[in-house]
Amino acid sequence: MPANRNVLYLVIGGLVLIVGMLGYNLYQAKKQPDGLQINVGPDGVKIQNK
């Protein structure tokens, strides 16, 4: 019986780790990059320092 409980803890820990990694990757993908941003549009060129 204790072996089954250890496997259950291992599976739950792995799922928590995977969800954490996916959340961090989503955060990094949505985060705006640091530095200089140059936009070219109908109003002309806009330069913004981030």
Secondary structure, 3 states (H helix, E strand, C coil): CHHHHHHHHHHHHHHHHHHHHHHHHHHHHHCCCCCEEEEEECCEEEEEEC
